[in-house]
Amino acid sequence: MAKSHVGVEITEESVRAVEVSLDRQPQVLAYGEVVLPPDAAHDSEVLDQGAVAVAIRQLWNLAKIGSKSATLGIASRRVLVREHTTTAMAPELLRQALPFQVQDLLPVPVAQAVLDYYPISQQGDQLHGLLVAAVSETIESMIASFARAKIRVDGVDLGAFGLARAAARVVPEGTAAVVHIGDHTTQIVILRDGIPDFVRITPVDLETVAVRRRAAQMVAPDGAGDGTFVAAGALDPARLVVADLAGAAGIVPHGALRSDTALRPVADVIGRIRSTLSFYANRPAAPPVGQVLLCGAGSAVDGVLAGLAESVEVPVRMLGIADLLPMRVPEPTGELALNLVSTLGLALGKER
């Protein structure tokens, strides 16, 4: 059997994972999602390590994931992502120099931060790229949850980079924006020839299936609704809370927004996306964005797809996990198919 690797994400609502084979033509081997109890996590930060560890063990067992190691994605709004230019040097020297170069840019002392640098281009001896900084305590708590579940985290990656890696399989050339609208966070990545050139992470407040499910949990008897699991071969129609969509290319948005007040979050997220695209377009020598790819649960909420298509002057289309790789297991449906795009991209970080 070919070797495999797993991408995994912890959100406020759930833990989800995708296992991908590492052979010459990779395939999706397994996937799944386990719902977290209320207050176990918030904005990709673990609050209850024990509860998250239990969910991770359930996820590996129910989805029949074979690999015991994973790349962990982070998508917290507390993660700093900004452009940074430095003198080109050997990677090891850059890792040593980076803390001294950026300590005045960080919201926390450099000793409390985990730093990464994604090089984009080089002109002469100047290296241009994206600086990523996260609070080390947050990362350590997430890794500790996996250690309790006996799963090894062999890499931590920005969720937006996984999103870019996934989208690059669909748009390997030209300039495109890929937007993951989650339950509480939106990630906007602009790619140039498959390489992330710009990243923005913003809050979002849309009524997704997971948000409605969490609201139901808060008023249900103790334990009701906990442990919901979605994965190939393990679907229980009585417990399945993810609504069917029509497939990656013809997804039909759904939602429960029915009033002017409820439509305000839709207008807000569309406005944030549009302003981000405008900001990028006004940068010196920025190439025009040729298309927008939408994924994530929030992109299926009523009005998002149609509203964004009316607001920008380029094609807008949905992106699901089945658009990216062949599936060795039945395709996921509903919001799960949209949420797993970034998760799959994290697994592709180990692709040969």
VOTI-210402 format. One line per 4 residues: number of its first residue (from 0); their letters; for each residue x negated, y, z of C-alpha. Coordinates in steps of 0.1 Angstrom, whole numbers. Layout:
BEGIN
NUM	a	X:Y:Z  ...
//
This chain:
BEGIN
0	maks	0:0:0  -13:35:-8  -24:57:20  0:84:30
4	hvgv	2:116:50  30:135:68  40:171:69  60:181:100
8	eite	77:212:112  93:222:146  121:247:143  144:260:169
12	esvr	171:236:157  152:204:149  120:185:141  117:174:104
16	avev	91:154:86  82:142:51  58:113:43  40:114:10
20	sldr	18:88:-7  -18:99:-15  -22:79:-47  -28:95:-81
24	qpqv	9:101:-86  23:109:-52  58:100:-41  81:107:-12
28	layg	80:76:10  102:88:39  118:118:54  140:127:83
32	evvl	152:153:108  161:150:145  181:177:162  165:193:193
36	ppda	185:200:224  192:237:232  162:256:245  136:229:236
40	ahds	120:252:210  123:288:198  109:303:166  84:274:160
44	evld	73:276:196  78:246:220  95:254:253  101:218:265
48	qgav	72:195:255  90:164:268  122:170:248  102:177:216
52	avai	81:146:221  112:124:225  125:139:192  92:132:174
56	rqlw	93:96:185  129:92:174  120:108:141  91:85:133
60	nlak	111:54:143  144:62:126  128:75:94  104:45:94
64	igsk	74:68:89  42:47:86  14:72:91  5:81:127
68	satl	-11:115:117  4:147:104  -2:182:93  18:206:115
72	gias	33:237:100  39:269:119  63:296:108  67:318:138
76	rrvl	73:355:133  45:360:159  20:347:134  0:375:118
80	vreh	-5:373:81  -23:402:64  -47:408:36  -84:410:45
84	ttta	-115:417:25  -149:406:38  -184:399:25  -187:366:7
88	mape	-206:340:28  -207:303:35  -175:290:51  -192:281:83
92	llrq	-207:316:86  -174:332:78  -157:312:106  -183:325:130
96	alpf	-181:361:118  -143:363:115  -135:368:152  -158:398:154
100	qvqd	-144:413:121  -107:411:130  -106:415:168  -92:451:165
104	llpv	-64:439:141  -49:413:165  -20:418:189  -38:395:215
108	pvaq	-74:392:225  -94:372:199  -102:346:226  -65:338:228
112	avld	-60:335:190  -64:308:164  -78:322:132  -78:310:96
116	yypi	-87:327:63  -73:318:29  -96:331:1  -78:344:-30
120	sqqg	-104:360:-52  -140:374:-53  -154:404:-69  -192:407:-66
124	dqlh	-201:400:-30  -166:410:-17  -142:381:-9  -104:390:-8
128	gllv	-79:367:10  -52:363:36  -60:364:73  -38:342:95
132	aavs	-38:346:133  -16:327:158  -15:326:196  -36:296:207
136	etie	-13:287:236  16:283:211  -5:259:189  -18:239:219
140	smia	18:234:232  30:221:199  0:197:196  5:185:231
144	sfar	41:175:222  27:153:194  1:138:217  29:127:241
148	akir	46:111:211  13:94:202  11:111:168  -22:127:159
152	vdgv	-22:163:145  -51:164:122  -44:198:108  -23:230:115
156	dlga	-12:250:85  9:281:79  43:270:67  42:296:40
160	fgla	11:279:25  29:246:25  58:264:7  33:278:-18
164	raaa	18:244:-24  52:229:-31  63:257:-54  31:255:-74
168	rvvp	41:221:-86  71:237:-103  55:270:-113  18:263:-117
172	egta	12:294:-139  24:330:-139  37:350:-109  67:338:-89
176	avvh	83:344:-55  93:314:-34  117:322:-5  125:298:23
180	igdh	155:311:42  157:291:73  181:291:102  163:320:120
184	ttqi	133:329:99  127:338:62  93:331:46  86:350:14
188	vilr	55:339:-6  44:354:-40  23:331:-61  -2:340:-88
192	dgip	-10:309:-109  -1:287:-80  -22:306:-54  -4:325:-26
196	dfvr	-11:362:-31  13:377:-6  31:364:25  59:380:46
200	itpv	77:364:75  110:380:86  139:372:109  172:361:96
204	dlet	207:356:112  228:334:89  255:309:98  239:277:85
208	vavr	252:242:93  225:239:120  235:272:136  272:261:137
212	rraa	261:227:151  241:244:179  271:266:187  292:234:190
216	qmva	266:218:213  267:248:236  304:242:243  304:204:240
220	pdga	302:181:271  266:173:282  248:151:257  274:156:229
224	gdgt	258:162:196  223:155:207  200:133:186  216:139:152
228	fvaa	194:123:126  193:125:89  171:102:68  172:79:38
232	gald	187:46:48  200:58:82  229:80:74  259:76:97
236	parl	288:94:80  304:100:114  274:119:126  262:135:94
240	vvad	264:173:98  246:183:67  271:191:39  266:177:4
244	laga	253:199:-23  254:192:-60  217:184:-65  185:204:-69
248	agiv	193:221:-102  230:226:-96  234:233:-59  266:249:-50
252	phga	263:274:-21  286:269:9  292:286:42  318:300:66
256	lrsd	313:337:61  347:352:55  347:388:68  329:420:60
260	talr	312:418:94  300:382:87  287:393:53  263:418:68
264	pvad	236:392:75  238:381:39  233:417:27  204:420:52
268	vigr	185:390:40  190:400:4  178:435:12  147:422:29
272	irst	138:400:-1  144:427:-26  123:452:-6  95:427:-4
276	lsfy	95:422:-41  96:460:-47  67:464:-22  46:438:-41
280	anrp	55:453:-75  42:487:-64  8:474:-54  -21:484:-77
284	aapp	-24:460:-107  3:437:-94  17:415:-121  54:414:-125
288	vgqv	73:386:-106  88:364:-133  112:344:-112  125:337:-77
292	llcg	128:302:-62  151:298:-32  150:270:-6  159:266:30
296	agsa	193:262:47  201:298:45  199:299:7  230:277:7
300	vdgv	251:302:27  279:319:7  268:350:-12  230:345:-8
304	lagl	223:330:-42  248:351:-62  239:383:-43  202:379:-48
308	aesv	207:371:-85  227:404:-89  201:424:-70  169:414:-88
312	evpv	161:416:-125  145:381:-128  160:346:-128  168:331:-94
316	rmlg	172:294:-89  174:269:-61  145:245:-53  151:211:-36
320	iadl	127:184:-25  137:162:-54  124:188:-78  89:184:-65
324	lpmr	80:147:-64  95:113:-73  115:98:-45  109:62:-34
328	vpep	139:66:-11  173:80:-17  174:117:-22  184:139:7
332	tgel	215:160:4  228:192:17  207:217:36  181:190:44
336	alnl	172:188:7  165:226:8  147:226:42  123:198:33
340	vstl	106:218:5  81:235:28  77:203:49  67:183:18
344	glal	42:211:9  25:206:42  21:169:35  6:177:1
348	gker	-23:194:18  -39:159:20  -32:152:-17  -62:141:-36
//
